[in-house]
Amino acid sequence: MQRMRSMQRVRSKIVLGFRSQSTAAAASRGKSHTWVVSEAGGGQAAIKMLRLSAPPVNVLSREVLSDLLTKLQSLRGDENVHGVVLSSGRPGIFSAGLDIMELLKPDPKRIREYLSLVQNVFLSLYIFPKPVVAAVVGAAPAGGCWLACQADYRCGIDAKTAVMGLNETKIGIVAPFYFALPLVNLVGMRVAERMLQLGELLPPQEALRLGLFDELHSTVEQVEAAAVAAAARFASIPADARAATKLALRQPLVDRLHAARENELERFVVELSRPVVQGQIERYLSSIKSKSA
């Protein structure tokens, strides 16, 4: 029981290098794991905003992933919806990525369930037939970057803390191929190799130069407005032709995951269970705890 309480305290403070911005925010975690759907405004009623508000740092918990799948299914079936913008309702953060506490001393059954949810999100979002634009209004490390990379277009905020990248190696983990290859498609193999091996988190201007972002803007409002405009541009193309083009380009990676998902689950669980990896995760969490003390 004492260990469980300790883990809950760590979970509320630490997520891949981000800590809660206040004690109140940390205390509120668990009360709201939701994606809020709203109209985009600005005369774009057919574009829906999908904002994540999961205090304190928008962790992709199992609740958040399940809710995203439910929302995507609903938006996909709504013929009045022509495009989707993914954004954040939390200041300074898009998403801090996967729930690292799911990865610490994982129960075999629970970790497989969690990773299956992660895979299901990819299988749904990556080939979502309607335009998806990411409004990256804050930092997007690890799974946050992965989420944004699945969109058709990315608008970012030009703030020095709004770093972005797949930094899994920093905690001793190899990014799954369905995390790594969408990044490769955006920045190219050589840059992606460097980023993935070093666990680099890029500042916005560098991310724009390398193709990780399509646009940068100065405020959250500007980022979201640009994302809505981009979604509307995509939606203005005949839907069947645009969706078929997207599917032709992206289906091979989805097929690869379908064929390998059980093996990939087993590979990740075995890797995660190695003492050296668990030790690295514990040291990483300890270092973050000491910085936040």
C-alpha positions in Angstrom: 0.0 0.0 0.0 2.9 2.4 0.9 4.5 1.6 -2.5 1.2 2.3 -4.3 0.8 5.7 -2.6 4.4 6.5 -3.5 3.9 5.6 -7.1 0.7 7.8 -7.3 2.7 10.7 -5.9 5.4 10.2 -8.5 2.9 9.7 -11.3 1.3 13.1 -10.5 4.6 14.9 -10.7 6.6 13.2 -13.4 5.9 12.3 -17.0 8.9 11.9 -19.3 10.6 14.9 -17.9 7.6 17.2 -17.2 6.3 17.9 -13.7 3.0 19.3 -12.7 2.9 23.1 -12.7 1.2 23.3 -9.3 0.2 21.2 -6.4 -3.4 21.8 -7.3 -2.9 20.6 -10.8 -1.2 17.5 -9.6 -4.1 16.8 -7.2 -6.6 17.2 -10.0 -5.0 14.5 -12.1 -7.4 11.6 -12.5 -10.5 13.8 -12.3 -10.4 14.7 -16.0 -9.1 12.4 -18.7 -11.0 13.7 -21.6 -10.9 15.0 -25.2 -13.4 17.9 -25.5 -15.1 18.3 -28.9 -16.2 21.8 -30.0 -16.8 23.7 -33.2 -13.8 25.4 -34.6 -15.5 28.7 -35.1 -14.6 31.3 -37.7 -17.2 30.1 -40.1 -15.7 26.6 -40.1 -18.6 24.6 -38.5 -17.6 21.4 -40.4 -14.1 21.4 -38.6 -14.2 20.1 -35.1 -11.7 21.0 -32.4 -10.6 18.0 -30.2 -8.8 19.4 -27.2 -7.1 17.2 -24.6 -7.4 18.3 -21.0 -5.9 15.7 -18.7 -4.2 17.7 -15.9 -1.4 18.3 -15.3 0.5 17.5 -18.5 -1.9 15.6 -20.8 -0.5 12.1 -20.2 -1.7 9.5 -22.7 -3.2 7.3 -20.0 -5.4 4.4 -20.8 -8.4 6.6 -20.1 -7.2 9.3 -22.5 -6.4 6.7 -25.2 -9.8 5.0 -24.8 -11.6 8.4 -25.0 -9.6 9.4 -28.1 -10.7 6.2 -29.8 -14.3 6.8 -28.9 -14.2 10.4 -30.1 -12.5 9.4 -33.4 -15.1 6.8 -34.1 -17.9 9.3 -33.5 -16.3 12.0 -35.7 -15.6 9.5 -38.4 -19.2 8.5 -38.7 -20.6 12.1 -38.6 -21.1 13.2 -42.2 -21.3 16.9 -41.0 -17.7 16.7 -39.8 -15.2 17.4 -42.6 -12.0 17.7 -40.6 -10.5 17.5 -37.1 -8.0 19.6 -35.2 -6.1 18.0 -32.3 -5.1 20.5 -29.7 -4.6 20.9 -25.9 -6.5 22.6 -23.2 -3.5 22.7 -20.9 -1.1 25.6 -20.9 2.4 25.0 -22.3 1.9 21.3 -23.2 0.5 19.4 -26.1 1.0 16.0 -24.5 3.8 14.7 -22.4 3.4 11.2 -24.0 2.8 7.8 -22.7 2.2 7.2 -19.0 5.6 6.3 -17.7 4.2 4.8 -14.6 2.6 2.1 -16.8 6.1 1.2 -17.8 7.6 1.1 -14.3 7.6 -2.5 -12.9 4.8 -3.4 -15.3 2.2 -6.1 -14.6 2.4 -8.4 -17.7 -1.4 -8.3 -18.3 -1.9 -4.6 -17.7 1.1 -3.5 -19.9 -0.2 -5.6 -22.8 -3.6 -4.0 -22.4 -2.1 -0.6 -22.3 0.2 -1.1 -25.3 -2.7 -2.6 -27.3 -4.6 0.6 -26.7 -1.6 2.6 -28.0 -1.5 0.4 -31.1 -5.3 0.8 -31.6 -4.9 4.6 -31.5 -2.3 4.4 -34.3 -4.4 2.1 -36.4 -7.4 4.5 -36.1 -5.7 7.9 -36.3 -2.9 7.3 -38.9 -5.4 6.5 -41.7 -8.3 8.5 -40.4 -10.2 9.3 -43.6 -10.9 12.9 -42.8 -8.2 15.6 -42.5 -6.4 15.7 -39.2 -4.3 18.7 -38.2 -2.3 19.0 -35.0 -2.3 22.3 -33.2 0.9 21.8 -31.2 0.4 24.5 -28.6 3.1 23.4 -26.2 5.8 20.8 -25.6 5.4 17.4 -27.3 8.0 14.9 -26.2 7.8 11.2 -26.9 4.2 10.1 -27.3 3.1 13.7 -27.8 5.4 13.9 -30.8 4.1 10.5 -32.0 0.5 11.8 -31.8 1.3 14.9 -33.8 3.3 13.0 -36.4 0.1 11.0 -37.3 -1.7 14.2 -38.4 -1.8 15.4 -42.0 -0.4 18.8 -41.1 1.2 20.4 -38.0 1.0 23.9 -36.7 3.3 24.8 -33.8 3.8 27.5 -31.3 7.1 29.4 -31.4 8.1 29.2 -27.7 11.4 28.0 -26.4 9.8 25.4 -24.1 7.7 23.9 -26.8 10.2 21.2 -27.7 9.3 18.2 -29.8 10.8 14.8 -30.6 10.9 11.1 -29.7 13.2 10.9 -26.7 12.5 7.3 -25.6 16.2 6.3 -25.6 16.8 8.7 -22.8 14.9 6.3 -20.5 16.4 3.2 -22.1 13.5 2.3 -24.5 13.6 1.7 -28.2 10.7 3.6 -30.0 8.4 1.1 -31.7 8.5 1.1 -35.5 5.1 2.7 -35.7 6.4 5.6 -33.6 9.7 5.9 -35.6 8.6 5.6 -39.2 6.0 8.4 -39.2 8.9 10.6 -38.0 11.1 9.3 -40.8 8.4 10.2 -43.3 8.5 13.8 -42.1 12.2 14.6 -41.6 14.0 11.9 -43.6 16.0 8.9 -42.6 19.3 10.6 -41.7 17.8 13.2 -39.4 15.4 10.7 -37.9 18.3 8.3 -37.1 20.1 11.1 -35.3 17.0 12.2 -33.4 16.0 8.7 -32.4 19.4 7.6 -31.3 20.1 10.7 -29.3 16.6 11.2 -28.0 16.6 14.7 -29.3 13.9 17.2 -28.5 13.9 20.0 -31.1 13.1 23.6 -30.5 10.3 24.9 -32.7 12.4 26.8 -35.3 14.6 23.7 -35.8 11.5 21.5 -36.0 10.1 23.8 -38.7 13.4 23.8 -40.7 13.5 20.0 -40.7 9.9 19.5 -41.7 8.4 18.4 -38.4 6.3 21.5 -38.3 4.5 23.0 -41.3 3.9 26.4 -39.7 4.8 28.3 -36.6 2.9 31.0 -34.8 3.3 33.2 -31.7 0.2 32.5 -29.7 -2.1 29.6 -29.0 -5.0 31.4 -30.7 -2.9 31.9 -33.8 -1.8 28.3 -33.8 -5.3 27.0 -33.5 -6.7 29.4 -36.1 -4.0 28.3 -38.6 -4.7 24.6 -37.9 -8.4 25.2 -38.6 -7.6 26.9 -41.8 -5.3 24.1 -42.8 -8.0 21.5 -42.1 -10.4 23.5 -44.2 -7.9 23.5 -47.1 -7.5 19.7 -46.9 -11.3 19.4 -46.7 -11.8 21.5 -49.8 -10.3 18.7 -51.9 -12.7 16.1 -53.2 -13.0 13.7 -50.2 -12.8 10.4 -52.0 -9.6 11.3 -53.9 -7.9 12.9 -51.0 -8.7 10.0 -48.5 -7.7 7.4 -51.1 -4.4 9.1 -51.6 -3.7 9.2 -47.9 -4.6 5.6 -47.6 -2.4 4.5 -50.4 0.6 6.2 -48.8 -0.1 5.1 -45.2 -1.7 1.7 -45.5 1.6 -0.2 -45.8 2.7 0.8 -42.3 -0.7 0.0 -40.9 -0.6 -3.4 -42.6 2.8 -4.0 -41.1 1.5 -3.3 -37.6 -1.5 -5.5 -38.1 0.8 -8.4 -39.2 3.3 -7.9 -36.3 1.2 -6.5 -33.5 1.5 -9.5 -31.2 5.2 -9.9 -31.9 5.7 -6.2 -31.3 3.8 -6.4 -28.0 5.9 -9.3 -26.9 9.1 -7.6 -28.0 8.3 -4.4 -26.1 7.2 -6.2 -23.0 10.4 -8.3 -22.9 12.6 -5.2 -23.5 10.7 -3.3 -20.9 11.1 -6.1 -18.3 14.9 -6.2 -18.6 16.5 -5.1 -15.3 18.8 -2.7 -17.1 15.8 -0.9 -18.7 13.8 -0.8 -15.4 16.9 0.5 -13.7 17.2 3.3 -16.3 13.6 4.2 -15.8 14.0 4.3 -12.1 17.1 6.5 -12.3 15.4 8.8 -14.8 12.4 9.2 -12.4 14.7 9.8 -9.5 16.6 12.5 -11.3 13.4 14.3 -12.2 12.1 14.0 -8.6 15.3 15.6 -7.3 15.0 18.4 -9.8 11.4 19.1 -8.7 12.2 18.9 -5.0 
